[in-house]
Amino acid sequence: MIKNQLFSNRHISLVVFFFLGILSSTAYAHTEEEAGAISELGVLEVTGRASDLLGQTDSASSGVVGQPEFEFRPLSRPGELVEVVPGMMATQHSGSGKANQYFLRGFNLDHGTDFSGMIDGVPLNLPTHGHGQGYLDLNSIIPELVDIVEFGKGPYHAEVGDFSSAGHVRFHTKHRMDKGLLKLGFGEYDYYRGVLANSHRIGDGDLLYGMEVNFSEGPWVKEESVNKFNGLLRYTVDHGYMGYSLVGTVYHNNWDATEQIPKRAVERRNFSERGTLDETDGGDMERYSLSGNWWRQSEYGETELSAYAVYSDFNLYSNFTFFLDDPVNGDQITQRDRRYIFGGDGNHTWYDDWFGIEVKNKVGLQIRHDYIPNVGLYKSRARRVLRTVSEHEVSQTSFGVYWENETQWAEKFKTILGVRGDFYLFDVESHRLSVNSGTTSDAQFSPKLSFVLGPWHDTEYYLNMGYGFHSNDARGTTIQVDPESGNSAEQIEPLVSSRGIEVGMRTQYIPGLVSTLSLWWLELDSELVFVGDGGSTEASGKSQRYGLELTNYYKPFDWLTLDFDVALTQSEFIGMPANARQVPNSVGTTISGGATIDLPNGIFGSLRVRHFDDVPLIEDGSVFADSTTVVNLGVGYRYKDFRIEVNVLNLFDSNDSDITYYYPSRLSGEASGGVNDVLFHPVEPRNVRVQASMRF
């Protein structure tokens, strides 16, 4: 009865979306002057990875992608938007409402750690988070409203600070829409999704709104019961030389989760690989943000100012080890994180002529304050708290200043020199163990230097080097006593340095083909690794990574796009014995590629493949994960303002794993002490989704 009512509510929500779309299409009429928007980044028209980036970027591994790059790409979840970054993979080991697992340059980035994300000037990474340092959740993004995606890899960019040693991504939403959008989708496993978006001219600016609802039960034995709601409201005034925008977002999600399960449960107990050992796992999340941006160009240069305020509330219920610690109640943990975030960013760019040499200087200031009244870890059973392990109130403030100088020494040679300084202040109050309270601070100086040569024959060459860092959990900087064992605990460094170098090239010599090649090396003073029994990240030893990346984007005809990317990486701990150097879950090889057609007769389609392997699960390299390959297919037809498409996710019904771990756990009836075993979460089986949309 309850389930039937739930489905009824979901159908009602989609019907409401349909009528809202009809009302919106008739309430306003766009004039020809109001319709349309060219996606621009400065003077660069962004259409996809085929955009002419020669002279526009400072490294081979940086880039800009526009909506055409992913318009037809079949996505199983919003987090896969980061896969427009060559070599990046997004997977999931839990429920759909949880942040994805990210893999890049040999990192298992867990839910963020060394990869920085931002949307419309608002940072998405959450430091000192209840589930893991740098928690990066992209579920609040509506893919249809993303206009431009900027990305970069390595610690070479002065304007990017915390969590960006492996890379960073910046999402920019549309300023306006040429026509409104109403999209309805449904699929297997009770998947339903609706999107409504439009913009209207009001006064001197454009008011854009977008809404998304998404429900799904998933392919799991325990239904996932996803209930997701997204909303965006943006007002933009753009006079070309100056403008401003105000953006508000709303996000709410709750779900049940199927976590990774031990391999022995499937092999010895005939347990379903899509089953769960704790049916009460899951979570809920809500996030609200308000931000403003202002920019101006004048004879004195270019100035940008932004400010933001964010509220988020997160509750997660997980059981990673089952009955290892508590054979009676089980090992479910509850992780909570409630916070308020305030911050801003200001930068100014000016241009000079030094004795006939063109020079560009940029200075910037970034401020952020996280007030976290409750970040806690609890032992629970069926989502009911049994006891408190730790509970903290944290205030964390950071200041970042940077200066960047770009000098065009000759027609085909320029340097980019950057320096960045960051200061962090942590104030931690432990509600359970006062001895773990305290204040601490730290500072980081990060120089950067890049050389850009060319282009010759439409080929540009780069040499990049620089220092970066990631912050650690504030609670670890003041801890003295382990709240679980009562033993003394070692404090961790607040800020951890990284350093890297990259040699690369970008060529557009062959018409329609854009290729990049980069060789890189990166060293971290401390690694953040996943800890199974705590469900979070923990500081480990010093590590280094080096590798090769080759990307290709080919558009031989207006209607056909081909891309192929491969990344080879070696990761290892430094200063460890030969049998303890492997970095767990560091991916050695990633391959991704696809073909997209958009024919004049209205037929379009996209076929994409992603593959990763060479994943050690333990430091001595004795256990490796099997490779994972997934193929997605999307086909459709467009007629005037109407469009219908069919997406087949996991086309060949791969039975590979989305994520694999190796750590001790205990099933009911097993001996105390548990069993070291492989734990995995399978990719979702083949499923079909149909979407119909209209422009109005």
N, C-alpha and C positions, 0 to 999 in steps of 0.2 A: 504494500500500500504506500509506504513511504517512498520507495523507488519510483513507482508510477507517478506520484505527485512531483517528484524531482524532475522526471523527464517532461512532465507537463509544464513546469516552470521554465525549463530550458527552451522548449518549443515556443512558449509565450514570449521569451526574451528575443528570439530570432524574428518572430512576427512583429514585435514592437520595432525592431531595427528596420524591418522592411517598410513599415508605414512612416517611420521617421525619415527614411530616405526619400519616399514619395513626397512628403510634406516639404522637405528641404529643397527638392528639385523644383517645386512649384512656387515656393515662397520667394525665391530670389531668381533673377535672371542675370547672368554674367554678360557684360558687353564684351565685344571683341577686344577692346583695349584692356579690360580687366583680366582676360584669360591669358594663361600661359606664363611660364617662368623658365628662364634659362638658368640652369644650375651653374653657378660661377664660384670660383675660388680665386679671388683677385681678378685677373684678366683671363684666367684659364677656364675655357669651357670644358666642363667635365661630362664625358659621355660614358666612360668605362675605363678599363685598363688600357684601352687603345689610345687614350688621350696623349697628346704630345707633352711629355714631361721633361724633355731635354731643356736644361736651364732652369727648371722649376723646382727640382728636388736636390737635396744635398747628399743622398746616398742611393745605392742601387736597391736597397731594401725598403725604401720609402715609396709611398704612392698615394694616389687619390682615386677613388672609385665612385661612380655616379649610379643613380637608380637603374639605368639600362643594364648594368652589369648583373643585377640580381632580380630584375623584374619578373623573369620567367623561371628563375631557379626554384625547384621544389624544396621547401623547407619543412622539416618535421617539427622544429621548435625555433623560437626567436634567437636563441644563443648561436645558431648556425650562421647568423649574419657575420660573425667574426671570421668565417671561412672565406670571405672575400680577401682576407689577408693571406697571401701565398704561404703555404706551409703550415697554416693554423688549422687545428682540429678541435671540434667541440663535441663532447660526449656527455653521458649522464649515468650516474650510478644510483640514482634514487628517484623520487617523484618529480613530476614536471614543474612543480613550483619552486624547486630548489635551483640554485645557480648551477650552471654546467661545469663539467670538468674541461679544462683547456690544456692543449698541448702545443708547444711551439719551441723550436730550437733546442730540443732535447729536454725541455722542462715538462714535468707533470705539474702544471701551474695550479693544481687543485681547483679552487674556486676563485683564483685571482693571483695572489702572492706577487709574482714578478711580471705581471701584465696589467697595464693601466688602461682604464676605460673612462670615457666622458661623453656626455650628450648635451649639446647646446650650452657648453661651458660649465656644466654641473658634473662633478666627479662622481663616479659610480662605485669605486672601490671603498670598502668599509674597513678601516683599521681597528684593531682590538675588538674583533667581532666574535660573537658567541660561537660561531661554527668554524672560523678559520681566518687567519690574518689576510687582509686585503680582499675579503669576500666581494665578488663581482657578479651581480645578478642582472641579466639582460632581459628578463621577462617583462619589464615595464615598457619595453620598446615596441611600437607598432611598426612592423617592417614597411608597410605601404606608405608611411609618412617620412621615411628616411630619404633624404635627398642626396647627401654626400657623405662618404666615409673616407677619412684620412687615416693613414697608418704609417708606422715606422717601427724599426727593430733596432735593438741595441741602445746603449747609454750615450748617444751622440748628440742629443737634442736638448739645448739649454732650457727651453720652455717647459720641458717635461721632467717631473721629479720622481716622487715616490712610486714604487711598484712598476717601474718601466724598464728594468734591466733587460728583459727578454724582448719587450715591445710595448707598443701603445696603439690605441685606436680612438678616434674621435668621430662621433656620429653627429650629423647636423640634420635637423628636420626641415621640411619644406617651409618656405615663407608663405606660399600660396599655391593653389591648385588651379589648373586650367579648367577643370570640370570636377563636379562632385563625384564621389565614389560610394557605391553601395555593393558590398560583397557578402555573399552567403555561402558557407561551405558545410559539407557533411561528409562522413566517412565511416569506415569500419570502427568497431569498438566504441560505438556511440560518440563519435567525434562530431561536434558542432562548433561553428565559428561564424561570427558576423563582424563586419567592419563598416562603419559609416564615417565619411570624412568629406569636408567641403570647406570652401573659404569664400568670404564676401568682402567687398570693399566697404569700409566704414571710415568716414573722415579721410584722413591722409594715408591710412594704412589698410592692411588686409587682416581680417580676423579668420584664422583657420581653426577648425575644431575636428577632432577625431575621436572615435569611440570603438572599442573592441570588446566583444564577449567571446569566451571560449569555454566549452565544456567537453570533457572526455573521460571515459572509463579506462582506457588503455587496454593492452593485451594481457594484463596480469591476472593471476588467479584471484587476488584481492583487488577489487575494482578501485581505480585511482581516484575517481570522484573529483576531478579537477573543476573548480569553479573560479574562473579568472575574469577580471574586469579591468579595462584600461581606459583612460581618458586623457586627452591632451587639448589644451586651449592656448592658442598663440596669436598675439597681435603684433604685427610688424609694420613699421614705417621705414621705407627705404627710398631715399632721395638720390641714391648713387654715391654722392660724396659724403653723406652722413645718414644716420638712421638709428633706430632703436627697436628692441623687441621685448615683450613680456611673455613669459611662458609658464603655464601651470600644468601640472600632471597629477593624475590620480591612478593608483594601482592597488588592486586587492586580489589575493589568491589564497585558496586553501585546497589541500589535497591529501590523499593517503599515498603511502609510498611502499614500494617493494625494493628493499636494499639488496646489496650483493649477498650471495649465498655461497656456502662452502661446496666445493666440487664433490666432496665425499657424500654430501646429502643426496645429490642426484645419482651418483654411481652406486651407492650402497643401500640407500633407503627408498629408491624409486621416487624421489621427491621431484616435483615439477621444477624445471629451470626457470619458470616464470612465477614460481611460488614465493611466499614470504614466511619467515620463521617468527615474525611478530606482526600480526595484522593491525596493530595500533600505531605503527610507524606512520609518520606524515608530518604535516606542518601547516602553518598559515603565515602570511606576510602581507603587510600593507605599507605603502609608501606614498607620500605627498610631497610635492616640490613646487617652489615658486622661484623663478629666476628672471633676471633682467640683463640685457646687453645693450651697450651704446657704442657707436663707432663714428669717427669723423676723419675726413681727409682734408688737409689744408696745405698752405704753402710751408707750414712748419712740420709737416709729416703726417703720420697716421696714428690715431689714438683709439684704443679699445678699452672699455671698462665693463666689468660684469660683476654681478652679485647673486647669491643664491641662498635659499633656506630650504632644508629638507627635514622631514620627520619620517622615521621608519620604525616598524614594530615587527619583530620576527620571533617565531616560536617553532622549534624543530624537535621532533621525537624520533629517535634512531636507536637501533639495536644492532651493533656491529659484531659483538662477540657472543650473544645469545645467552648462555648460562655459565660463562667462564668465571665471573666474579660473584654472582649471586645465583646459586642453583635453585633457589625457591622462587624468587620474584623475577628472575631474568635480569639482563644487563641493559635494559632500555635506559637511555639518558635523555634528558630534556635540556635543550640549549636555548637560551633566551637572549635577545638583544633589542633594546629599545633606546633610541637615540635621537638627538636634535643636532643638525649640522648647519653651520653658518659659515659663509666664506665669500671671497671675492678675488678678482684678478684684474690687474691693470697693466697695460703695456703701451709704450710709445715707440714709434719707428721714425727715424729721420734720415735724410739722404744728404751726403756731402760730396764735394769734389776736392780731393787732396792732391794738389799738383798734377791735375789731369787724370787722377785715378778715381774711379767711381767707388764710393763707400756707402754702405748702409749699416746703421747702428740701431739696435733695439734693446730697450731696457724694460724689465717687468717686475712686478711684485705680486705674490700670491699669498693669501692668508686663508687659513681654514681652522675652524674650531668644532670639535665633536664633544658634545656633552652627552654622556651615556649614563643615565640614572640607574640602569639595570643591565648588566651583562653577567649571566650566570650559567652554571652547570649544575644539574640536579639528577639524582637517581630517581627513576620513575617506573611505574607499572601501569600499562594501559593508559598512558598520558596523565596519570595521577602521581604527583610528586611524593616520594617516600622520604627523601632527605636531601638536604642541601650539601653539595660538594664545595662549591664556591659561589660567591655572590659579591659583585663589585659595583662601585660607582666610580666612573672615570671621566676626567676632563683632559682632553688632549688638544693642544694647540700647535700649529705649525706655521712658520713663516718661510717663504722662499723668495729669493731675489736672484735675478739673472741679467746678464749683459751678453749680447751677441753682436759680433762685428763681421760683416761680409765685405770683403775687398776684392774688386775686380782688377787684378794686377795687369792682366792683358786680355785680349779679346777671348782667348780660350783657356784662361787660367784664373781661378779665384780661390780664396781661402775663406773659411768660416771659423772664427775663433769665438768660443763661448765659455763663460764661467758662471757657475751657479752656486749659491750658498743657501743652505737650509738649516733652520733651527727648530727643534722640537722640545716641547715641555709637557711632561706627563704628571698628572695628579691622580693617584690611585687610592681609593678607600675600600678596604676589604671589610664587608659586613660580618663575615664569619670568623676570620682570623685577623685581628687588628695588627699583628706583627707583619702582615703582608701589605700593609698600607705604606704610603710614602710618596715622595715626589722625586722626579729625576728629569734630566735634560740632556740633550746631545746636539751636536752640530755636524754638518757635513759640507765639505767643499768639493765641488765637482767640475774640473776643467774639461773642455771639449775642443777638438780641433778636426777640421775636415779640409781636404783638398779636392777640388773639382777641375778636371781638365777636359777640354773639348767644347763642342763636339767636332769630331773629324769623321766624315762619311756617316753622319747621323749617329755617331757613337760617342758616348760620354763615359769618363772614367772617374772613379772616386776612391779616396782613402780617408777613412774615418777612424777616430780614436776618442776615447773619453772615459770618464768615471761616472758611475751612477750609484744608486743605493735602494734598499727597501727598509722600511721601518719594521720593527718587531712589536708584538703585542705588549701594550703598556703594563699589563699585569705581570709579565715575565721580568720586567725591569726592576720591580720592587719586591718580588717574592723572596721569602726567607724560609718558609716552611711549606712542604708539599701538603696541600689540604686533604689528600686521600691517605697517604701513608704516615704523615706526621714527621717524616724525616726532613732534615735540612735540605734546602733546594738551592741550586746555583742560579744566580741572576744572569739574564742575557743582555747583550748590548742593545741599546735602543735603536741605533741605526747601523746597518751593515753595508759596507762598501762593495761595489762591483767595478770591474774595469774591463774594457773590451777594445777590439780593433777589427776593422773590416776593410777588405779590398774588393771593389766591385766595378761592374760596367753595365751600362744600359745602351742597347742598340735598336735603332729603327731603320737600319740600312735596307732591309728587304721591305718593300711597300706592304703595309698592312700588318707586319709582324713586329711586335715589341717583345724583346727578350732581355732578361737581366741575369747576371751571374755574380755571385758574391761568395767570398771565402771569409770566414769570421772566427773569432776566438773571444771567449768571455770567461771571466773568473769571478767567483763570489767568495767573500770571507766567511759566509755561513749560508747553509742551504735550509730552506723551509720544506719539510717533508711531511707526508700524511701519516698520522698515527691512528691505527685501527681502533684501539680500545678507547681512545678519547674522541674519535671522530673529528679531529682538527689537525692543524699543522704544528710542528715542533722544530725548533732550531737544531740543525745538525752541523756537520763539519764543513770545512772549506772545500770548494769544488771548482772544476773547470769544464768548459765545453768548447768544442770547435767543430766546424762543419762547412758544408758546401750547399748552396741553394741555386737552383736553376729554375727560372720562370719563363713561360712563353705564352703570349696572347696574340692570336692570329685572326685577322678578319679579311679573308681573301675576297669575299663578296659582301655587299650590304646586308644580305639576308643570312649570312653564316658566320658564326664566331666559334673559334676553337681555342682551348687553353690547356696547358699542361705544366704542372709544377712538381718538382722533386726536391726533397731536402734530406741530406745525409748528415748525421750528427754523432759525435762521440762524447760521452759524458762520464766523468769519474771524480771521485773524492781525491783530494790531495793530501799527501802525508800519511796515507793509510797503507797497511800491508797489501800485497798483491791480491789476497783473497777477500778484501773488504773495500774495493774501490768502486764497485758498481753503484750507480745512483738508482734506487728503486723507482720504477715507473718512468724512467727516462726513455723516450721514444727515439730510436736510432734512425728510422727511415719513414718518411711520409711521402705519399704520392697522391696527387689529386689532379683531376682534369675533367673536361667535358666538352660537349658540343651544343650550341644553341642555334636554332633556326627561327627566322621571323620572315615568312614569305609574304609577298605582296598580295596574295589571294586571301590572307587572313589566317592561314595555318601557322602555328608556332609550336615550338617544343624545345625541351632541354633534357639532355642525358648527362648525368654526372656520376663520377666514381671517386671514392676516397679509400685510401689504403694506408695502414700503418703496421709496423712490425718491429722486431728487435727490441723488445721491452723486458729488461731484467726486473725481477720482482724482489730480489734479495741481494744484499751487498756482495756476497761471494760469487754471484753469477750462476749459482747452481739451479735456479728456477727461472724460467722465462715464460712470458705469456705468448700464446699463439697469435698469429697475425689476424688482422681484422680488415675485411673488404666489404664495402656497401655500395650499391648502385641505386640511384634514384632516377626516375623518369617522369617527365611532365609533358603533356601534349594538350593542345587546345585550339580553339577557333575564335577569331575575333571578327565581328561584323558591325561596322560603324561604332556605336557606343556600347555594344553588348559583347560579352566575352564569357566563354565557358571553357574550363580546363579540367583535366583529370591528372592527378599525381599518383604515381605508384611508388611508394617508399619501400626501400629494400626490395628492388625488383626481382632479384633471384633468391629471395627468402633466405638470406644468409643466417647462419646459426652462430656467428662469431660473437665475441664479447665487446660491449661498449667500453668496459673498464675491468681490469683484473688486479687483485691485490694478493699479498701473501703475508699472513699473520696468524697468531693462535686464536682459536675460538672453541667453544664447547657446545655440543648438541646435547639434548636431554638423554640421559643414560650413559654418557661417556664419562671416563675417569676424570677426576679433578686435575687441573693443570692444563686441560684442553689439548688440542691437536693443531700443529702447524699445517696449514693447508692453503690451497689456492681458493680465493673467493672471487666470484665474478658476477657481473650484471650483463645479461645478453642484450644485443641490439633488438629493437622491436621487430617482430616478424613482418613479412610483407603485408602492407595494408594500402587500401585505395581510398583516396579522398577526391571529392568532386567540388569544384568551386564555380559559382556563377556570379558575374558582376556586371554592373551597368554604370556608365558615366552619365551625368545629368547636368 
